[in-house]
Amino acid sequence: MRTMQHTLSNSVHCSGIGLHSGKMVSLTIHPAPVNHGIKFARVDISHRPVIHAHFRQVIDTSLATTISSDGVIISTIEHLMAAFTGMEIDNALVEVDSFEIPIMDGSAEPFTRLFKNVGFRAQESKRCFFVIREPIEVAEDGKSVGIFPCDSFKITYTIDFPHPMLKEQTLTISVENEIFEQEISRARTFGFAQQVDFLKKNGFALGGSLDNAIVIDQSNNILNKDGLRYSDEFVRHKILDFLGDLSLLGMPIIGHVIANKSGHTLNHALLEKVITQTRCWQTSTWPEEDKVSMAAG
């Protein structure tokens, strides 16, 4: 785990279809100075408004995570944010010419590959972490997510959909950049063919296709000709989404996340609770100084 802040060594560019608009979107990611965090600039608007990637800017979690400032929005940020988190990039400026981030192949792998190709630059400032001292949990309608004391950052995630291919998948993983790249980044978003048809008829998912999602038909067949990238790709993608949502705290976590059937809305509720439960965490550089004694998670 990196102890110093990092940014990209140089700018990177990509383009792709917007999941909901179905229109081509161009994206350029620039290095940024220490303590800048991750920010988005809408270059298709004359005054180039900038939105900080922070949970207090979240306005919608129904179909994706959407942030906003002064009426300007950026949507479907979770896969790119997961790539920043998984590859431990603290500071970057993302320029985008649309209201949504391109869906690429439905995973974080295209962004991860871009970052690796250009390389990373260590910066002259330590990373600061939320170190979890006491459990913080939220639950609703049989779903739950919490963060518990631990001496590292790891996630245990369980999904249990009423479908034979999506039933009772559980995975525990330590989140470090090499593990993220190999075990999580390639996991794609997924859905059912009838859901995709419904969304498109109502003006959503206009860019959705087998090129950027796993699609399951009513006969329980995966329509993607190459099948799954992992046998448990569904739960791995949920971990990817969670990493993107968790990144909106603005600092990395030292703790053990345990999630059961959570989604964007409950993930956001957890972030809201973390900030209010100040006795349950402390901020600290890690692990070189200000070490704290914590129970194993």
C-alpha positions as CSV (number, residue, x, y, z in Angstrom):
1,M,0.0,0.0,0.0
2,R,1.4,3.3,-1.1
3,T,2.2,5.8,1.8
4,M,2.9,8.8,-0.5
5,Q,0.3,10.5,-2.7
6,H,0.5,9.7,-6.4
7,T,-0.7,11.1,-9.7
8,L,-0.2,10.1,-13.3
9,S,3.1,10.7,-15.0
10,N,1.4,12.3,-18.0
11,S,-2.1,12.9,-19.5
12,V,-4.1,10.1,-21.0
13,H,-7.0,10.1,-23.4
14,C,-9.8,7.8,-24.4
15,S,-13.2,7.8,-25.9
16,G,-16.3,5.6,-25.9
17,I,-20.0,5.3,-25.8
18,G,-22.0,6.9,-23.0
19,L,-24.1,4.1,-21.4
20,H,-27.3,6.1,-21.2
21,S,-27.0,8.7,-23.9
22,G,-25.6,6.3,-26.5
23,K,-23.4,9.1,-27.8
24,M,-19.6,9.2,-28.2
25,V,-17.8,10.7,-25.2
26,S,-14.2,11.9,-25.1
27,L,-12.2,11.8,-21.9
28,T,-8.8,13.2,-21.0
29,I,-7.2,12.7,-17.6
30,H,-4.4,15.0,-16.4
31,P,-1.9,14.8,-13.5
32,A,-2.8,17.0,-10.6
33,P,-0.9,18.5,-7.6
34,V,-0.9,17.2,-4.1
35,N,-4.2,17.4,-2.1
36,H,-6.1,18.1,-5.3
37,G,-8.1,14.9,-5.2
38,I,-10.1,13.7,-8.1
39,K,-12.1,16.4,-10.0
40,F,-14.1,16.4,-13.2
41,A,-14.3,19.3,-15.6
42,R,-17.1,19.6,-18.2
43,V,-15.2,20.9,-21.2
44,D,-18.4,20.9,-23.3
45,I,-19.7,23.8,-21.3
46,S,-18.2,27.3,-22.0
47,H,-17.1,28.1,-18.4
48,R,-15.7,24.5,-17.9
49,P,-17.4,23.9,-14.5
50,V,-15.4,21.6,-12.1
51,I,-17.1,19.0,-9.8
52,H,-15.2,17.5,-7.0
53,A,-15.6,13.7,-6.7
54,H,-17.0,13.7,-3.2
55,F,-20.0,12.0,-1.6
56,R,-21.5,15.4,-0.7
57,Q,-21.8,16.1,-4.4
58,V,-23.9,12.9,-5.1
59,I,-27.4,13.6,-6.3
60,D,-28.5,10.3,-7.7
61,T,-27.7,6.6,-7.1
62,S,-30.6,4.9,-8.9
63,L,-28.9,3.6,-12.1
64,A,-25.4,4.8,-11.5
65,T,-23.5,7.2,-9.2
66,T,-24.1,10.8,-10.3
67,I,-22.4,13.9,-8.9
68,S,-23.4,17.5,-9.4
69,S,-22.4,21.1,-8.7
70,D,-24.5,24.2,-9.5
71,G,-26.8,22.2,-11.7
72,V,-24.0,20.5,-13.8
73,I,-23.8,16.7,-13.6
74,I,-21.3,13.9,-14.2
75,S,-22.9,10.5,-14.2
76,T,-21.7,6.8,-14.3
77,I,-18.4,7.7,-12.5
78,E,-18.0,4.5,-10.5
79,H,-15.9,2.4,-12.8
80,L,-13.4,5.2,-13.4
81,M,-13.3,6.0,-9.7
82,A,-12.7,2.4,-8.9
83,A,-9.7,2.4,-11.2
84,F,-8.3,5.5,-9.4
85,T,-8.9,3.7,-6.0
86,G,-7.6,0.3,-7.1
87,M,-4.5,1.8,-8.7
88,E,-3.9,4.2,-5.7
89,I,-4.1,7.4,-7.7
90,D,-4.9,10.3,-5.3
91,N,-4.8,13.3,-7.6
92,A,-6.1,13.8,-11.1
93,L,-8.2,16.2,-13.3
94,V,-10.7,14.5,-15.6
95,E,-11.9,16.5,-18.6
96,V,-15.0,15.1,-20.2
97,D,-17.2,16.5,-23.0
98,S,-20.5,15.0,-21.9
99,F,-22.7,14.5,-18.8
100,E,-21.5,10.9,-18.4
101,I,-18.2,8.9,-18.3
102,P,-17.9,6.5,-21.3
103,I,-18.8,2.9,-20.3
104,M,-15.9,1.4,-22.3
105,D,-16.2,-2.4,-21.9
106,G,-18.4,-2.2,-18.7
107,S,-15.4,-2.7,-16.4
108,A,-12.5,-0.6,-15.0
109,E,-9.9,-2.5,-17.1
110,P,-9.6,0.0,-19.9
111,F,-8.9,2.9,-17.4
112,T,-6.5,0.7,-15.5
113,R,-4.6,-0.1,-18.7
114,L,-4.4,3.6,-19.6
115,F,-2.9,4.4,-16.2
116,K,-0.4,1.6,-16.4
117,N,0.7,2.6,-19.9
118,V,1.5,6.2,-18.9
119,G,2.9,5.4,-15.4
120,F,2.6,6.9,-12.0
121,R,4.4,9.7,-10.2
122,A,5.1,9.8,-6.5
123,Q,4.4,13.2,-4.9
124,E,6.0,15.0,-1.9
125,S,3.1,14.5,0.5
126,K,1.9,11.6,2.6
127,R,-1.4,9.9,2.0
128,C,-3.9,10.3,4.8
129,F,-6.3,7.4,5.6
130,F,-9.6,6.9,7.4
131,V,-8.5,4.4,10.1
132,I,-11.6,2.6,11.4
133,R,-11.5,2.1,15.2
134,E,-15.1,0.9,15.8
135,P,-17.7,-0.7,13.5
136,I,-19.9,1.5,11.3
137,E,-22.9,-0.2,9.7
138,V,-26.1,0.6,7.7
139,A,-28.9,-1.9,6.9
140,E,-32.2,-1.7,5.0
141,D,-34.6,-4.3,3.6
142,G,-32.3,-7.3,4.2
143,K,-29.3,-5.5,2.8
144,S,-26.3,-4.3,4.8
145,V,-22.9,-2.8,4.5
146,G,-20.4,-1.9,7.2
147,I,-16.7,-1.1,7.9
148,F,-14.9,-2.8,10.7
149,P,-11.5,-2.4,12.4
150,C,-8.7,-4.1,10.5
151,D,-4.9,-3.6,9.9
152,S,-5.3,-3.4,6.1
153,F,-8.0,-2.6,3.5
154,K,-10.1,-5.6,2.4
155,I,-13.6,-6.2,1.3
156,T,-16.0,-9.2,1.8
157,Y,-19.0,-8.9,-0.5
158,T,-22.0,-11.2,-0.9
159,I,-24.6,-11.1,-3.6
160,D,-27.8,-13.2,-3.6
161,F,-30.1,-12.5,-6.5
162,P,-33.2,-14.7,-7.2
163,H,-31.5,-16.2,-10.1
164,P,-29.4,-19.4,-10.4
165,M,-26.4,-17.7,-11.9
166,L,-26.4,-14.9,-9.3
167,K,-27.2,-16.8,-6.2
168,E,-25.0,-16.6,-3.1
169,Q,-21.7,-15.5,-4.5
170,T,-19.2,-14.3,-1.8
171,L,-15.7,-13.1,-2.2
172,T,-13.1,-11.6,0.2
173,I,-10.2,-9.7,-1.3
174,S,-7.4,-7.4,-0.1
175,V,-7.4,-4.3,-2.1
176,E,-4.0,-3.4,-3.5
177,N,-3.1,-2.2,-7.0
178,E,-1.8,-5.5,-8.4
179,I,-4.7,-7.5,-6.9
180,F,-7.2,-5.0,-8.1
181,E,-5.8,-5.1,-11.6
182,Q,-5.7,-8.9,-11.8
183,E,-8.8,-9.9,-9.8
184,I,-11.3,-7.0,-10.0
185,S,-10.7,-4.5,-12.7
186,R,-11.9,-6.8,-15.6
187,A,-15.3,-7.6,-14.0
188,R,-18.1,-6.2,-16.1
189,T,-21.5,-4.8,-15.3
190,F,-24.4,-7.2,-15.8
191,G,-28.1,-7.3,-16.4
192,F,-31.0,-9.2,-17.8
193,A,-32.1,-8.9,-21.5
194,Q,-35.6,-7.9,-20.5
195,Q,-34.3,-5.2,-18.1
196,V,-32.2,-3.8,-20.9
197,D,-35.1,-3.7,-23.3
198,F,-37.2,-1.9,-20.6
199,L,-34.5,0.7,-19.9
200,K,-34.1,1.4,-23.6
201,K,-37.8,1.9,-24.2
202,N,-37.7,4.5,-21.4
203,G,-34.7,6.4,-22.7
204,F,-32.0,4.8,-20.6
205,A,-29.1,2.5,-21.5
206,L,-29.2,3.6,-25.1
207,G,-25.5,2.8,-25.4
208,G,-25.8,-0.6,-23.7
209,S,-24.7,-3.6,-25.6
210,L,-22.9,-7.0,-25.4
211,D,-19.7,-5.0,-25.9
212,N,-20.1,-3.3,-22.5
213,A,-22.2,-5.6,-20.3
214,I,-22.8,-9.2,-19.4
215,V,-26.4,-9.9,-20.6
216,I,-28.4,-12.9,-19.4
217,D,-31.6,-14.0,-21.2
218,Q,-34.7,-15.6,-19.8
219,S,-33.3,-19.1,-20.4
220,N,-30.4,-18.3,-18.1
221,N,-28.0,-18.1,-21.0
222,I,-25.1,-15.6,-21.1
223,L,-25.5,-13.9,-24.5
224,N,-21.9,-12.7,-24.6
225,K,-20.1,-15.1,-27.0
226,D,-16.9,-15.2,-25.0
227,G,-18.8,-16.0,-21.7
228,L,-17.5,-14.8,-18.3
229,R,-14.0,-13.4,-17.5
230,Y,-14.2,-14.9,-14.0
231,S,-16.5,-17.7,-12.8
232,D,-17.8,-15.3,-10.1
233,E,-17.6,-12.1,-12.3
234,F,-20.9,-10.8,-10.9
235,V,-19.7,-10.4,-7.3
236,R,-16.4,-9.1,-8.5
237,H,-18.1,-6.4,-10.4
238,K,-20.1,-5.5,-7.3
239,I,-16.8,-5.0,-5.4
240,L,-15.6,-2.8,-8.3
241,D,-18.7,-0.7,-8.0
242,F,-18.3,-0.5,-4.2
243,L,-14.7,0.7,-4.6
244,G,-15.9,3.5,-6.9
245,D,-18.5,4.6,-4.4
246,L,-16.2,4.3,-1.4
247,S,-13.6,6.5,-3.1
248,L,-16.0,9.5,-2.7
249,L,-15.0,9.7,0.9
250,G,-12.0,11.5,-0.4
251,M,-9.4,9.4,1.5
252,P,-8.5,5.7,1.4
253,I,-9.7,3.4,4.2
254,I,-7.9,1.1,6.6
255,G,-10.7,-1.3,7.6
256,H,-12.6,-4.4,6.5
257,V,-15.8,-3.7,4.5
258,I,-18.5,-6.4,4.8
259,A,-21.3,-6.0,2.3
260,N,-24.4,-8.1,1.9
261,K,-26.5,-7.4,-1.3
262,S,-25.6,-3.7,-1.1
263,G,-25.8,-1.2,-4.0
264,H,-25.1,2.4,-4.9
265,T,-27.8,3.8,-2.6
266,L,-26.8,1.9,0.5
267,N,-23.1,2.5,-0.3
268,H,-23.8,6.2,-0.2
269,A,-25.7,5.9,3.0
270,L,-22.7,4.3,4.6
271,L,-20.5,7.2,3.5
272,E,-22.9,9.6,5.1
273,K,-22.8,7.7,8.3
274,V,-19.0,7.4,8.4
275,I,-18.7,11.2,8.5
276,T,-21.1,11.5,11.4
277,Q,-19.6,8.7,13.5
278,T,-16.4,10.6,14.3
279,R,-15.6,8.5,17.4
280,C,-15.4,5.4,15.2
281,W,-12.4,6.5,13.1
282,Q,-9.3,8.7,13.0
283,T,-7.3,10.1,10.2
284,S,-3.7,9.1,10.0
285,T,-0.8,8.7,7.7
286,W,-0.1,5.0,7.3
287,P,1.9,3.0,8.2
288,E,5.0,5.0,8.8
289,E,3.8,7.1,11.7
290,D,0.9,7.6,14.1
291,K,0.3,3.8,14.2
292,V,-2.8,2.7,16.1
293,S,-3.5,-0.6,17.7
294,M,-6.5,-2.2,16.0
295,A,-8.3,-5.5,16.3
296,A,-7.9,-7.8,13.3
297,G,-11.0,-7.7,11.1
